[in-house]
Amino acid sequence: MGAVLFLSLLAAALVLAGIWLLRALWARLTGRPVTPWVMRMDPRTGWSTVYRSTARWTAQRSDQQRRADAPAPDVTDVVPREIR
């Protein structure tokens, strides 16, 4: 199992390397600069996502408090059973 996993990861890496080399070769043939593959990530995006979601959490919390403050209905159709 370990060898199969290793060989499949190696094959995936080789495919990605081949695609990257073909892309670099095409860029060189057409005279364009080779742009790197990067993961564009802005730290401010994560902060704003968390900051916006806190409003949703506080809204849910106030809904839960309203439900807790509401009187509980009387339940009459429940038959208690013995715990085994």
C-alpha positions as a Markdown table, in Angstrom:
| # | Residue | x | y | z |
|---|---|---|---|---|
| 1 | Met | 0.0 | 0.0 | 0.0 |
| 2 | Gly | 2.8 | 2.4 | 0.9 |
| 3 | Ala | 4.6 | 1.8 | -2.5 |
| 4 | Val | 1.3 | 2.4 | -4.4 |
| 5 | Leu | 0.7 | 5.6 | -2.5 |
| 6 | Phe | 4.3 | 6.7 | -3.1 |
| 7 | Leu | 4.2 | 5.9 | -6.8 |
| 8 | Ser | 0.8 | 7.7 | -7.3 |
| 9 | Leu | 2.2 | 10.8 | -5.5 |
| 10 | Leu | 5.3 | 10.6 | -7.6 |
| 11 | Ala | 3.3 | 10.3 | -10.8 |
| 12 | Ala | 1.1 | 13.3 | -9.8 |
| 13 | Ala | 4.3 | 15.4 | -9.1 |
| 14 | Leu | 5.7 | 14.4 | -12.5 |
| 15 | Val | 2.6 | 15.3 | -14.3 |
| 16 | Leu | 2.5 | 18.7 | -12.6 |
| 17 | Ala | 6.2 | 19.2 | -13.4 |
| 18 | Gly | 5.6 | 18.3 | -17.0 |
| 19 | Ile | 2.8 | 20.8 | -17.3 |
| 20 | Trp | 4.9 | 23.5 | -15.7 |
| 21 | Leu | 7.8 | 22.8 | -18.1 |
| 22 | Leu | 5.5 | 22.9 | -21.1 |
| 23 | Arg | 4.0 | 26.1 | -19.9 |
| 24 | Ala | 7.5 | 27.6 | -19.4 |
| 25 | Leu | 8.6 | 26.4 | -22.9 |
| 26 | Trp | 5.5 | 27.9 | -24.5 |
| 27 | Ala | 6.1 | 31.2 | -22.7 |
| 28 | Arg | 9.7 | 31.3 | -23.9 |
| 29 | Leu | 8.6 | 30.4 | -27.5 |
| 30 | Thr | 6.0 | 33.2 | -27.6 |
| 31 | Gly | 8.3 | 35.7 | -25.8 |
| 32 | Arg | 6.0 | 36.2 | -22.8 |
| 33 | Pro | 7.3 | 36.2 | -19.3 |
| 34 | Val | 6.8 | 33.1 | -17.2 |
| 35 | Thr | 4.4 | 33.9 | -14.4 |
| 36 | Pro | 4.7 | 31.7 | -11.4 |
| 37 | Trp | 1.8 | 29.7 | -10.0 |
| 38 | Val | 1.0 | 31.3 | -6.7 |
| 39 | Met | -1.8 | 31.1 | -4.3 |
| 40 | Arg | -3.0 | 34.6 | -4.0 |
| 41 | Met | -4.0 | 35.2 | -0.4 |
| 42 | Asp | -4.7 | 38.5 | 1.4 |
| 43 | Pro | -4.6 | 38.3 | 5.2 |
| 44 | Arg | -7.2 | 41.1 | 5.4 |
| 45 | Thr | -9.7 | 38.8 | 3.7 |
| 46 | Gly | -9.5 | 36.3 | 6.5 |
| 47 | Trp | -9.9 | 39.0 | 9.1 |
| 48 | Ser | -12.9 | 40.6 | 7.4 |
| 49 | Thr | -14.5 | 37.2 | 7.1 |
| 50 | Val | -14.2 | 36.5 | 10.8 |
| 51 | Tyr | -15.2 | 40.0 | 11.7 |
| 52 | Arg | -18.4 | 39.9 | 9.6 |
| 53 | Ser | -19.3 | 36.4 | 10.8 |
| 54 | Thr | -19.3 | 37.6 | 14.5 |
| 55 | Ala | -22.4 | 39.7 | 13.7 |
| 56 | Arg | -24.1 | 36.5 | 12.6 |
| 57 | Trp | -23.0 | 34.7 | 15.8 |
| 58 | Thr | -24.3 | 37.4 | 18.0 |
| 59 | Ala | -27.6 | 37.5 | 16.1 |
| 60 | Gln | -28.0 | 33.7 | 16.6 |
| 61 | Arg | -27.1 | 34.1 | 20.2 |
| 62 | Ser | -29.8 | 36.7 | 20.7 |
| 63 | Asp | -32.3 | 34.4 | 18.9 |
| 64 | Gln | -31.4 | 31.6 | 21.3 |
| 65 | Gln | -31.9 | 33.9 | 24.3 |
| 66 | Arg | -35.3 | 34.9 | 23.0 |
| 67 | Arg | -36.2 | 31.3 | 22.7 |
| 68 | Ala | -35.0 | 30.6 | 26.2 |
| 69 | Asp | -37.0 | 33.4 | 27.6 |
| 70 | Ala | -40.2 | 32.2 | 25.9 |
| 71 | Pro | -42.4 | 30.0 | 28.1 |
| 72 | Ala | -42.1 | 26.3 | 27.4 |
| 73 | Pro | -45.3 | 24.6 | 26.1 |
| 74 | Asp | -46.9 | 21.9 | 28.3 |
| 75 | Val | -46.2 | 18.5 | 26.8 |
| 76 | Thr | -48.9 | 16.0 | 27.7 |
| 77 | Asp | -48.4 | 13.1 | 25.1 |
| 78 | Val | -45.1 | 11.8 | 26.5 |
| 79 | Val | -45.0 | 8.4 | 28.2 |
| 80 | Pro | -42.0 | 8.0 | 30.5 |
| 81 | Arg | -40.1 | 4.7 | 30.1 |
| 82 | Glu | -37.8 | 2.9 | 32.4 |
| 83 | Ile | -34.1 | 3.2 | 31.7 |
| 84 | Arg | -32.5 | -0.2 | 31.2 |
